[in-house]
């Protein structure tokens, strides 16, 4: 038995205590995440008793971030990223600027210098990807359009932070920290090199990676070894993340995200996501424990007002700024509240920034403690903020005239044009969602001359559909106004093709209220949920696995009959989409 077992001690203490305190937290109706963070505080250096290896825990947490971002990439295609670029790119950039200015103003009030104020403000501007993803997965909205906006927004934030981390050292001298001042030409060279590295990495992954890595996964899958398949998935996630950081200077998280995106091109992407899920969950817990270990509780009673001010910027200032930005793009109130709640916390990039700022002599000692306190509190409260979205939205509608005006905004895409043909206004199919399933349904309806109207939350997609002559309205179909504009009152059928099943009951209730005789068709991934929806609403529910099995049965029976009639000759294999 070796004498040094820091790794084993750290993992055993972190997971064991996280399990115990996470269980207690859930029994107290608090998020389990609160228990994980408290576990880190208990085994951290600022509380008595056993102290785990903080450096070891931090590296384990990095692996968790890699695996989690890899899993997100497996479900997030390049098309998803491009679909939200018009809101994610300007939204993230402006939100970072607003939050940074708020943090800088607070730091100037405390008497800090320019460099410390800038690092402090930037550290409060960027949200934690880990916290966001856990919240979206818990709510079941990760794969919805709102979820894609939030994820795309954070991807842009990560890209901005990569540039910040590269530019901060040469700027340290100018900002009052350690190191010589860099002239304009040096800064331009550094920025150009960084953009070239990041661009080179993205191009390499999208051009070469999306061909090579799916092929590698296929070759490993052909061996029939589950162990090798799992090893290939984990090795790809960690190896590409490390390689991207070492060769191109991008973050581990961003490298792992793009690794998942290129792996998504493989038909084994779903299996890869399932195989890596247990590891992702375990290492995500270690991430939260490692954050708790960095926290010194003394800052809560030594600087309570400063801590409150930091938390206010993170959870109020950033939230309001993000909500205002989303609403300015004419997105619904629900989307604005969800995206803003997603950003009402800070995490891994904040810790990297404060560490770099301290090493460069820019950030005062108390700055690190305040950022960590803000991170811990905002992470703990963030899940509660998500659960407050629905009550807050209802309260705003009933109490705020401004909120009602925002809901009734004058948006040309929120209603069908006056020139819409009469066949789309009566006895038509209202199709909610134009994703993978919705596109195939729309193509089939068009091929059979069945009139339909699409209700979709993606503004750019609605514009593109109208340019093609397809009747479409923009908005969240859970809002009665959207279904009214789709002329649900005279429609023959409502087809809900979105993966978000949380709002299905509200959509059906609105449709039945306006059109009691309407037929409803929905999709589900849960057998129990499908049965309940059939019983409650009399809807026709298509279960993904059942529909796939039925399609396979029809094919097998047809082929068997063909072979019985014509002998055993075979035909070339064909791909049958399951939708």
N, C-alpha and C positions, 0 to 999 in steps of 0.2 A: 504494500500500500504506500503510495507516494506521500511525502509530508505536505506538499502544496496541493491543495484541492480547492483553490479559490473559485474555479469555474463551477464545480459541483456545489459548493456551499452557496454561491450566489443564486444558481438556478433553483436549488432546493428551497432556500429561504424565500426567494421571490415568489415562486409559484405556490408554495404551501401557504404563505401568509396572504397572498392575493386571493387564493381560494377561500380562506376563512373569512377575511374582511369583505370580499365580494359577496359572499353568501349573506353575511350580516347586513350589508347595504341593501341587498334586494329584499330581505325580510322587512327592512324599515321603509320599503317603497322608494329607495334611492337608486340611482343608476349603479350598476356593478362597478363602473369605471371609478366611482368615488372610493370604493374599497381598494381597488388596485393602487390608486394614488396614495392612499393612507398607508398601504403596505410598504410603499417606497419610503415614506416619511419614517416609519417605525424602524426599518433596517438601514436608514441613512446615517450619515456621520453627525447629524445635529440632534439626535435623540439617544438616550442611554441604552445600553444593552448591546446586542449583536450588531455589528456593522458589516454590511456586504461590500464587496469590491465594486466601487462606483464605476471605475474604468471598464471593468468586465461587463457590468450591466449595460453600460452605454453601447458597447460593441454588439451585445446581444440584441439591444433595441434597434440598432441599425439594420440587423438582419430582418427583424420584424417589419421595419419600414419597407425594405426591399421586397419582401414576399407579399406584403399588402398591396403595394403599388403594382407589382407584377400581376396580381389577381385583378386589379382594376383594369389594367391594360388588356387582359383577356376578355373583358366585357365591353371595352370602349374602343371602337374602331376609329380609324382616321376620319371616316365620314362623320362620325359623331362629333369629333373635335372641330372639323370644318363647319359643321352645321350650327355651332354656337359661337363661332369666331366673332360675329358682328356685335355680340353683347359681351362675350367673355374677355376679349382683348381690351377694348376701351374701358369696360367696367372694372377689370382688375387693375389697370394702370391708374385710372382716376381714383379708385378706392385706396390704392397704396399711397398716392400723393396726399389725399385728404387725411388718412390716418397718420402718416408721417408728420404732416404739418401740425396736427393736434398734439402728437407726442413731443415734437420739438418745442411747441409753445409751452407745454407743461414743464419741460426740462429747463427752458430759459427762465421761467418763473422761479424755479428752484436754484438758479444761479449757475447752471452748467454751461460749459463751453459749446462751440458750434459742433465739434466732432462728436462729443458725447450726446448732444441733443439729436443729431442726425441718426446715429446708431440706435439710440433709444426709440426714436420715432419709427424707424424702419422695422425694428424688432416687434413693435406692436401692430404693424400693418399686415403681416402675413399669417394666415391661418394654418392650423395643423391638418395635414392630409389624413393622418390616422384617425383623429377625432371625427372629422367630417365623414369619412367612409363608414366608420362604425355607426354613426347616427343615421346615415342614409340607408344602410343595410338593415338596421333595426326597424326603421319605419317602412321598409319595403319600397323605397322610391329611388333607389340607386339607378335603375335602368329607365326611369321616366325622363321626359324632356327636362323637367326642372332639375332632376338629379344630374343630368348631363351638363346643364349650364353650370351648376355648382362645381362639378369635377373639372370642367374645362376652365373655369375661372381660376381654380387653384393651380392647374397646370401652368397657366400664364403667370401666376404669382411666382411659381417655382422658377420659371425661366428668368423673370426679372431679378429674383434673388441670386441666381447664378451670376448674373452680370454685376450685381452689387458686391458679392463676395470677391470677385476678381478685381474690381475697380477700387475697393476700399483701401488695400495696402498702398498702392502708389499715391493715393490721395491723403494718406494719413498725415504727412508733413504739412500739407496745406490746411488741414482741419485741426492742427494743434496737437497731433500725436507724435509717436516715434517715427523716425525715418526721414529721409530727405524729400524735399518737395519735388514733385514731378511736373515737367513743363507740359504744355498743350500737346506737343507732338508725341511725347511718351504716352499720354493718356489716350490719344487717338489710336496709336499703335496697339495699346493694350485692349481697347474696346474692339478694334477691328479684328485682332487675333481671337478674342473671346467669341465674337459673333461668327467668325470663320470656323472655330472649333465646334460650337454648338450646331451650326448649320451643317457642318460635315458629318457630325454624329447622326443628326436627324436624317440626312440624305442616305447615309450608309445603312441605317436601320430600315428605312422605307424602300430602298431600292434593292439592296443585297439581303438584308436580314429577313424580309418578308418572303424571300424565296428559299434561303438556306435553312433557317431554323424550323419552319414547318416540315421540310424534307428530313431534317435530322430527327424530329419527333416521330415522323412516320417510320423511319428506319428502326428506331428503338422500339416502337410499338409492335413492329413485325416480329420481334424476338419473342413476344408473348410473356415477357417478364414484367410483372407489376413493379418489382423493386427497381429495375432499370428505368422504367418509365418515370416513376416518382423521382429518382435520382436525376434524370435528364431535366425534368421540370425545375427542380430546386437548383441544380447546377446552372441552368440557363438564367434563372432569375438573379442569383447571386453573382455569377460570373460576368454576365453582361453589365450589371450594375457597377461592379468593381472596375471592369475594363473601361466603361464609359467615363468613370471618374478619373482613372489613371491616365487615359489617352486623350480624352477630350475636355476634361475639366468640368463636366456637368455633375450634378449631385447623384448620389446613389439612388435616391427616390425617382428622379427623372429617368435615369438609365433603366431602372427596373420597369417603369411604366411603359417605355417604348419597347422593351423586351416583350412584355405582355401583349402589346398591340400587334407586333409582328407574328407572335405565336398564335394570335387569333385567326390568322389565315389558315391554320391547320384544322382539319375536321376533328382533331382530338382536343381542341381548345377547352371544350366543356369538361372532358375528363381531366385535363391538366388542372383546371380550376378546382375540381373536386378533390384531386389527390393532394394538392397543396393547402387545402383549407385547414386541416388540423394544425399544421405548422404555422400557418398565418395567424391563427387565433392564439396559439401559445406564445409566439414571439410578440404579438401585439400587446399581450398582457405584460410582457417584460418591458416593452416600451413605456407603458404607463408607470410601472414600478420604478424604472430608471428616472423618470421625471420627478416622482415623489422623493427620490433619494437626494436630488439636488436642492430641495426646498429646505430653508431654515425657518422654522416656525417663529423664531424671535422677531422677524420682520413685521409680523402681524401686530405685536404690541409696541415695538420700537417706532414704527412708522405707519400707524393705522390710516391716517388721512391720505398719505401718499399712495398706499396700496389701494384705497378706495378710488382715488383719482385714476390710477392705472386701469383698474377693472372697469371703471366707467367709460374710458376711451375704447377699451376692447369690446365691451358688451353693449354699449349704448351708442357711442360715437360711430364706430365702424358699422354697426347694425343700421343706424339711420342713414348713413352715407350710402351703403350698399342698396338699401331699400329704395332710396330716392333715385339712384342710378338705374335700377331695374325698371321702376315705374316710368322714368324718363324715356325708356325704350318702348313704352306702351305695352308692357307685359302686365298680366293680371296681378291683383293684390296678393293672392296666394303664392304666386311665384316669387314676388318681391320679398315676402315674409320668410319663405323657405330659404332662399339664397342668402338673405341677410342673417338668418339664424345660423346658417352653415359657416359664416365667417366670423361669428361672435366668439372667437377663441384664438389662441396662439399656440405654437408648438415647436416642432423640431428646428425649423430654420431660424426661429427666434433665439434658440439656445446657441446655435452656431454663430449667429451675428453678435450676440453679447460676448461670447468667448473670444471672437476675433477682435471685437472692439476693445476688450480689456487688454488683450495681448499687445495691441497697437498703442496703448496708452490713451485711448480716446474716451472710454466709458468709465465713470467713477465706480468705486467698489459697490456702492449702494445700488447702482443701476442694475447689476446682475440680480441681486436679491429681489428688487422690485419687479423685474420682468418675470422671474421664476414664480413669484407670488401671484402675479397676474395670470400666468399660464396655468398654474395649479387651480386657482379659483374658477377661471373661465372654462377649463376643461370639465370641472366637476359640475358646473351649472349649465353647460351647453345642452345636454340632453333634455333638461327641464324646459329650456327655451323652445326646443322643438315641439314639446308636448303642449306648449302654451300658444302655438300658432293658431289652431282652430278656434279656441275661445277668444283670442285677441281679434281675429278676423271678424267673428260674429259681433263682438262688442263694438268694433270700429264701424261696422255697417249700420248698427242701430243708433250709435251715439255721434258719429262724425259725418257731417255733411260733405267734407272734403273727400273722405273715403268713398262715399256713395258716388260722388262726381268722378272719381278715378275709375270706379267700376263701370260707370256709364260714359266713359271717355268717347270723344268723337274720333273714331279710328276707322278709316275706309276699309280696312281688312276685317273688321269685326262684324260686317254685315254683307250680304250678297249684293252685287251691283244691281242697279235698276234694270240693266239690260239682260239680266239672267233669263234664260228661256223658261217658259211656263212648265215644261216637263220636269224641271228640277224643284218645283215648288209644291207638287202634290204627287202622292203615291210613289215618292222616291225613297231610296235607302239613305239614311244618315249614317255615315261611316266615321266613327270617332277614332282618330289616330291613323297616321300614314307612315308607320314604320315598316318592318320586314313583312309582317302579316297584312297590314293595311294596304301596302302597295300591291301585293298579290291579289287581294280581294278587289281592289279598284280596277286592276287590269282585267280580271275575270268579268266584272260587272260591265266594263266598257266594251269588252269583246262580245258580250251578249246583249248590248244595247239596253241595259238596265240603268235608268238615271240614278245618280247618287250625288250627295253633297258631303264633302270632307270637312270635319271639324278637327283642327290641329293647333297645337300650342307653339309651333315653330313658325315665326313670322316669315322668315326667308322662304320656308317651304311653301307657305300659303301663297306668297308672291309668285313663286315658280309654277305652282299648280294653276293659278289664274292665267299666267302667261301661256300655258298650254291649252287653255280653254276649259279647264276642269273647275266646276263649282266648288268653292272652298271658303270657309270662314275661320278667322283666327280667334283663339281663346281656349280656356279650359272648359270642357264640356260639363263639368260639375256645376258651372254657373248657369242658371236658367236662361240668361240672356243669350248665351252662345247657342243653345239648342233652339231657342225661339228664332234666332236669325237663320238657323238651318232649316226652318219651317217644319219643326218636329210635329206640330199640331196636325199637319196633313200628310205626314210621312207614312209609308207602309211598314217600314222596319227600321229599328235602331241596331246597328252592329258596333260593338265596342271592341276594338282591336288593339287597345293599348295594354302593356304589361302591368300597369298600375291598377290592381283590383281593389284598392282601398276605397276608391270613390265610385265604384260601380253602382252600389246601392243608391247613392244620391242621384246619379245620372238616370237610372231606371225610374226612380220615384218621380223625378221631374218630368220625364217622358210620359209616364203613365198618367200624371196629373193633367198634362196638356193634351194627351191623346190616349184615352183609356184602352183603345183597341189595338194599339201598336204592338207589333211583335218584336221581342228583344233577343239578340244573339250575342253571347259574350264568350270570352276565353278565360281559362283558368289553369293554374299549374298545381292545384291542390284538389284531390278527390273529395275531401270533406267540404272544402269551400264550394266546389261545384255542386255538390248535393244540396247544400244550404241555399245557394242562389236559385237553384231549380225549384225548391220547395217554397221559398219566400216570394219569388217574383214570377214564377211560371216561365222563366227564360229558358232558351235553348243554350246549353253550356257545352263548349268543346274543351275537353281536357287534353292537354298536349300529348301525354303518353298514350291515351286511349285513341286519339285521332291518328297518331303514328301507327299504332298496332293495327287499326282498322285498314289503313292504307296498305300496310304490308300484307295483311290477310287477303285483301282483294287482289293484290299483285300475285301472291303465291297461288291462290285458287285459279286465277285466270291463266297463269303459266302452266299449272298442272293440267287444266282442261285442254290447253293448246297442245301440250305434249301427248295427251291421251288421244287427241284427234289426228295429230300429224307426226307422231313418233317422238323421239327423244332429242331431236336436234335443238341446239341452244342458239340463242341470239346474243349479240354483244350486250354487256352490262350497261345499264343506264342509271343516271342519278335521279332520284325522285325527291324533290324538296318536300320537307314536312311543314314548312312555314314557321 
